Amino acid sequence: MSQPPGIRFIRSHVRAKRYRLTKHATIVRIERGITIAEIEPALLNGEIIERYPDAQPYPSCLVLDWLASGDPLHIVCSRGDVEPALRIVTLYEPEDALWESDYKTRKVRK
């Protein structure tokens, strides 16, 4: 079984432009007005804040970085079996109600 992508894997694939957005990621990117020019630097400079080794169909991870506006950006990436292996599953600006102010820590539900 494969593992979630690590930050070196993500960065090397982004630098080489060897990644793809899923249909879902493409739709939400357009709906939320997030550009490829914002996604690439976020993946090159961001940090993995969560790993999902049991995610289906592929293990994945959550990357956090910041947009030029100062807003946080979360990107879920997976490592698929088909090239390009780096898949961007979804991306979003995290909700304040669900995340602590560092946007790395989920708030505990009461």
C-alpha positions as CSV (number, residue, x, y, z in Angstrom):
1,M,0.0,0.0,0.0
2,S,1.3,3.5,-0.8
3,Q,1.8,6.2,1.7
4,P,0.6,9.8,1.7
5,P,2.9,12.1,-0.3
6,G,5.7,13.8,1.6
7,I,6.7,17.4,1.2
8,R,9.7,16.5,-1.0
9,F,7.6,14.5,-3.3
10,I,5.0,17.3,-3.6
11,R,7.7,20.0,-4.2
12,S,9.6,18.0,-6.8
13,H,6.4,17.2,-8.8
14,V,5.2,20.8,-8.6
15,R,8.6,22.1,-9.8
16,A,8.5,19.7,-12.7
17,K,4.8,20.5,-13.4
18,R,4.0,16.9,-13.0
19,Y,0.7,17.1,-11.1
20,R,-2.9,17.2,-11.9
21,L,-6.0,18.6,-10.4
22,T,-9.0,16.2,-10.0
23,K,-12.2,17.3,-11.6
24,H,-13.5,18.2,-8.1
25,A,-10.4,20.4,-7.4
26,T,-10.8,22.1,-10.7
27,I,-14.4,22.9,-10.0
28,V,-13.8,24.3,-6.5
29,R,-10.7,26.2,-7.7
30,I,-12.8,28.0,-10.2
31,E,-15.7,28.6,-7.8
32,R,-13.4,30.0,-5.2
33,G,-11.3,32.1,-7.6
34,I,-8.1,30.3,-6.7
35,T,-5.5,30.4,-9.5
36,I,-2.8,27.9,-10.4
37,A,-0.4,30.8,-9.8
38,E,-1.6,30.7,-6.1
39,I,-1.6,26.9,-5.9
40,E,1.9,26.2,-7.0
41,P,3.7,28.5,-4.5
42,A,1.5,27.2,-1.7
43,L,2.6,23.7,-2.5
44,L,6.3,24.7,-2.8
45,N,6.3,26.7,0.4
46,G,3.6,25.1,2.5
47,E,3.7,22.5,5.2
48,I,1.9,19.2,5.7
49,I,-0.4,19.6,8.7
50,E,-2.3,16.3,8.5
51,R,-1.8,12.9,6.9
52,Y,-4.6,10.5,5.9
53,P,-2.9,7.1,5.2
54,D,-6.3,5.3,5.0
55,A,-7.9,7.8,2.5
56,Q,-9.5,6.2,-0.5
57,P,-8.8,5.8,-3.3
58,Y,-5.2,7.0,-2.4
59,P,-3.5,8.0,0.8
60,S,-3.4,11.8,1.1
61,C,-2.2,14.8,3.1
62,L,-3.3,18.3,4.0
63,V,-1.0,21.2,3.1
64,L,-1.3,24.7,4.6
65,D,0.1,27.9,3.2
66,W,-1.0,31.5,2.9
67,L,-2.3,33.4,0.0
68,A,-0.9,36.9,-0.9
69,S,-4.1,38.3,0.7
70,G,-3.0,36.8,4.0
71,D,-5.8,34.3,4.0
72,P,-4.9,30.6,4.7
73,L,-5.2,28.0,2.0
74,H,-5.6,24.3,2.6
75,I,-4.8,21.8,-0.3
76,V,-5.4,18.1,-0.1
77,C,-2.9,16.1,-2.1
78,S,-2.7,12.4,-2.8
79,R,-0.1,10.1,-4.5
80,G,-1.9,8.1,-7.2
81,D,-0.8,5.1,-9.2
82,V,-1.0,6.9,-12.6
83,E,1.4,9.5,-13.8
84,P,1.4,12.3,-12.9
85,A,1.3,10.7,-9.5
86,L,0.7,14.0,-7.6
87,R,-3.0,14.7,-7.5
88,I,-4.6,17.8,-6.0
89,V,-7.8,16.4,-4.6
90,T,-9.4,19.7,-3.3
91,L,-8.4,23.1,-2.0
92,Y,-10.2,25.6,0.1
93,E,-9.8,28.6,2.5
94,P,-10.5,26.9,5.9
95,E,-13.4,28.1,8.0
96,D,-12.6,29.9,11.2
97,A,-15.4,28.0,13.0
98,L,-13.6,24.7,12.3
99,W,-9.9,25.7,12.8
100,E,-7.8,27.3,15.5
101,S,-6.2,30.7,14.6
102,D,-3.1,28.9,13.3
103,Y,-5.2,27.0,10.8
104,K,-3.1,23.9,11.6
105,T,-5.2,22.6,14.5
106,R,-8.9,21.5,14.2
107,K,-11.2,22.9,16.9
108,V,-12.6,20.3,19.2
109,R,-16.3,19.8,18.6
110,K,-18.4,20.2,21.7
